[in-house]
Amino acid sequence: MLPPIRRLSEFAYAVIALLMLTQGPVYRLWSDSATFLGTAPQPSIPHAHFATFIAVQIPALVLLSRQLDLSFFSSRAAQLLLALLGWLGLSVLWSTLARHSLPEFVALACTTSFGIYLATRFTLGELWRIVAVAMALGLGLSLFAIRRGWDASVNLDEDYWIGIYYNRNSLAPVAAVALLAFIGLAFTTSLRRTIDVAVLAAGVVLAGVAALILWRTESLTSPLALLVAVGALVLWLLVRLATQRIAARRWQNVAAPIAMAIAAVAVFVALRTIGGLASVSGETATFNSRGGLWAQSWAGFLEKPWLGWGWMAARRTLDFDRVGKWWAVIDTEWSHNGYHDLLLGGGVLAAVLFVGIVFFGVGSIDQTASLRTTVPSFLMISFVLAAATQESFFIGSHFVWAMLIAMLFVDSGTQRKALVDEHHAGN
């Protein structure tokens, strides 16, 4: 097989794998099988989902293991990521439901590796094209499902779109990431060749479709997370400009983490303030009225602040139902907050390690002079971190976690190959 064909095959694989990690296609794949649970209850549908997600990511793990440079682990962010995975893996030992924590940890480790695979195997231009095509396929399948009237593709009572994702808050992130992918394409496409013009034109179409779908989902989480990402970007550029004006090189190297920290505090204060206003409805106050869940999660964290309940085990534990104001909480297995998942799953140490990963990962952005390559990555990181305040996105087998890892570690791989990408674009 010729190298160009191998490269194209790997590109196609990465697109399909990322599409599957949006979860909707996998859930649809096994939806008909659920009708046979009465005659064939084992293996369960969640078992089939888990096996499918792992199988899809195995080729990436093999390719990554064969080519990953050990120098990758010399970065502080990579070391902290290994420590976080190690700690969450150990949490299985004291988990309140180890048989659930173990597969959840395996899924998290696998998807983390898939994110690193994306960051180190592709140039920036290739990476954004992979994301754009994968999201386009997810949106295209959703439009097809809506047009054909597939089951649960549209909420008939409130007339909002769901597509193939069974939940509008699962479709909306796909549309939002598609919009960010268009920005990535616009910033990394040189327009020196006809194919580049065609790619950017396709990106414009994708952005239009994504905006329409995002609007028709009527989801609040993703649009507000996009606004937070834009605000964080403006803040970063202002901090970067200010440090350049005063020639404070020491601060220039941490402009992105400073901006991210300020944005995080602002979001936290906004959620606390708006949530406390009696004149604002609960739906508006916390994006999707998560207040009761968060109160219970915080109470649960205070019960086991150091070791946690075991990765993703808390809300599947009977004792957890007795924590906090349980009578006011919706019956759900999800915290609807990735940060609470970290605190509940691995205690304070898990949260500290995660903050360190983000700090050093975002900090690497300031080491790159070209805003053309860093702006889209910063937007993606900010979007995921903001959206995770409303959904359990820090989990395995989910494309949002893979995107966060890829963008945090993109400087460890694709930035080194950006010059190669530029060279090919000019030929």
Secondary structure in CASP SS format (residue, H / E / C, confidence):
PFRMAT SS
TARGET T0000
AUTHOR 0000-0000-0000
METHOD secondary structure of the structure
MODEL  1
M C 1.00
L C 1.00
P H 1.00
P H 1.00
I H 1.00
R H 1.00
R H 1.00
L H 1.00
S H 1.00
E H 1.00
F H 1.00
A H 1.00
Y H 1.00
A H 1.00
V H 1.00
I H 1.00
A H 1.00
L H 1.00
L H 1.00
M H 1.00
L H 1.00
T C 1.00
Q C 1.00
G H 1.00
P H 1.00
V H 1.00
Y H 1.00
R H 1.00
L H 1.00
W C 1.00
S C 1.00
D H 1.00
S H 1.00
A H 1.00
T H 1.00
F H 1.00
L C 1.00
G C 1.00
T C 1.00
A C 1.00
P C 1.00
Q C 1.00
P C 1.00
S C 1.00
I H 1.00
P H 1.00
H H 1.00
A H 1.00
H H 1.00
F H 1.00
A H 1.00
T H 1.00
F H 1.00
I H 1.00
A H 1.00
V H 1.00
Q H 1.00
I H 1.00
P H 1.00
A H 1.00
L H 1.00
V H 1.00
L H 1.00
L H 1.00
S H 1.00
R H 1.00
Q H 1.00
L C 1.00
D C 1.00
L H 1.00
S H 1.00
F H 1.00
F H 1.00
S H 1.00
S C 1.00
R H 1.00
A H 1.00
A H 1.00
Q H 1.00
L H 1.00
L H 1.00
L H 1.00
A H 1.00
L H 1.00
L H 1.00
G H 1.00
W H 1.00
L H 1.00
G H 1.00
L H 1.00
S H 1.00
V H 1.00
L H 1.00
W H 1.00
S C 1.00
T C 1.00
L C 1.00
A H 1.00
R H 1.00
H H 1.00
S H 1.00
L H 1.00
P H 1.00
E H 1.00
F H 1.00
V H 1.00
A H 1.00
L H 1.00
A H 1.00
C H 1.00
T H 1.00
T H 1.00
S H 1.00
F H 1.00
G H 1.00
I H 1.00
Y H 1.00
L H 1.00
A H 1.00
T H 1.00
R H 1.00
F C 1.00
T C 1.00
L H 1.00
G H 1.00
E H 1.00
L H 1.00
W H 1.00
R H 1.00
I H 1.00
V H 1.00
A H 1.00
V H 1.00
A H 1.00
M H 1.00
A H 1.00
L H 1.00
G H 1.00
L H 1.00
G H 1.00
L H 1.00
S H 1.00
L H 1.00
F H 1.00
A H 1.00
I H 1.00
R H 1.00
R H 1.00
G C 1.00
W C 1.00
D C 1.00
A C 1.00
S C 1.00
V E 1.00
N E 1.00
L C 1.00
D C 1.00
E C 1.00
D C 1.00
Y E 1.00
W E 1.00
I C 1.00
G C 1.00
I C 1.00
Y C 1.00
Y C 1.00
N C 1.00
R H 1.00
N H 1.00
S H 1.00
L H 1.00
A H 1.00
P H 1.00
V H 1.00
A H 1.00
A H 1.00
V H 1.00
A H 1.00
L H 1.00
L H 1.00
A H 1.00
F H 1.00
I H 1.00
G H 1.00
L H 1.00
A H 1.00
F H 1.00
T H 1.00
T C 1.00
S C 1.00
L C 1.00
R C 1.00
R C 1.00
T H 1.00
I H 1.00
D H 1.00
V H 1.00
A H 1.00
V H 1.00
L H 1.00
A H 1.00
A H 1.00
G H 1.00
V H 1.00
V H 1.00
L H 1.00
A H 1.00
G H 1.00
V H 1.00
A H 1.00
A H 1.00
L H 1.00
I H 1.00
L H 1.00
W H 1.00
R H 1.00
T H 1.00
E C 1.00
S C 1.00
L C 1.00
T H 1.00
S H 1.00
P H 1.00
L H 1.00
A H 1.00
L H 1.00
L H 1.00
V H 1.00
A H 1.00
V H 1.00
G H 1.00
A H 1.00
L H 1.00
V H 1.00
L H 1.00
W H 1.00
L H 1.00
L H 1.00
V H 1.00
R H 1.00
L H 1.00
A H 1.00
T H 1.00
Q H 1.00
R H 1.00
I C 1.00
A C 1.00
A C 1.00
R H 1.00
R H 1.00
W H 1.00
Q H 1.00
N C 1.00
V C 1.00
A H 1.00
A H 1.00
P H 1.00
I H 1.00
A H 1.00
M H 1.00
A H 1.00
I H 1.00
A H 1.00
A H 1.00
V H 1.00
A H 1.00
V H 1.00
F H 1.00
V H 1.00
A H 1.00
L H 1.00
R H 1.00
T H 1.00
I H 1.00
G H 1.00
G C 1.00
L C 1.00
A C 1.00
S C 1.00
V C 1.00
S C 1.00
G H 1.00
E H 1.00
T H 1.00
A H 1.00
T C 1.00
F C 1.00
N C 1.00
S C 1.00
R C 1.00
G H 1.00
G H 1.00
L H 1.00
W H 1.00
A H 1.00
Q H 1.00
S H 1.00
W H 1.00
A H 1.00
G H 1.00
F H 1.00
L H 1.00
E H 1.00
K C 1.00
P C 1.00
W C 1.00
L C 1.00
G C 1.00
W C 1.00
G C 1.00
W C 1.00
M C 1.00
A C 1.00
A H 1.00
R H 1.00
R H 1.00
T C 1.00
L H 1.00
D H 1.00
F H 1.00
D H 1.00
R H 1.00
V C 1.00
G C 1.00
K C 1.00
W H 1.00
W H 1.00
A H 1.00
V C 1.00
I C 1.00
D C 1.00
T C 1.00
E C 1.00
W C 1.00
S C 1.00
H C 1.00
N C 1.00
G H 1.00
Y H 1.00
H H 1.00
D H 1.00
L H 1.00
L H 1.00
L H 1.00
G H 1.00
G H 1.00
G H 1.00
V H 1.00
L H 1.00
A H 1.00
A H 1.00
V H 1.00
L H 1.00
F H 1.00
V H 1.00
G H 1.00
I H 1.00
V H 1.00
F H 1.00
F H 1.00
G H 1.00
V H 1.00
G H 1.00
S H 1.00
I H 1.00
D H 1.00
Q H 1.00
T C 1.00
A C 1.00
S C 1.00
L H 1.00
R H 1.00
T H 1.00
T H 1.00
V H 1.00
P H 1.00
S H 1.00
F H 1.00
L H 1.00
M H 1.00
I H 1.00
S H 1.00
F H 1.00
V H 1.00
L H 1.00
A H 1.00
A H 1.00
A C 1.00
T C 1.00
Q C 1.00
E C 1.00
S C 1.00
F C 1.00
F C 1.00
I C 1.00
G C 1.00
S C 1.00
H C 1.00
F H 1.00
V H 1.00
W H 1.00
A H 1.00
M H 1.00
L H 1.00
I H 1.00
A H 1.00
M H 1.00
L H 1.00
F C 1.00
V H 1.00
D H 1.00
S H 1.00
G C 1.00
T C 1.00
Q C 1.00
R C 1.00
K C 1.00
A H 1.00
L H 1.00
V H 1.00
D H 1.00
E H 1.00
H H 1.00
H H 1.00
A H 1.00
G H 1.00
N C 1.00
END
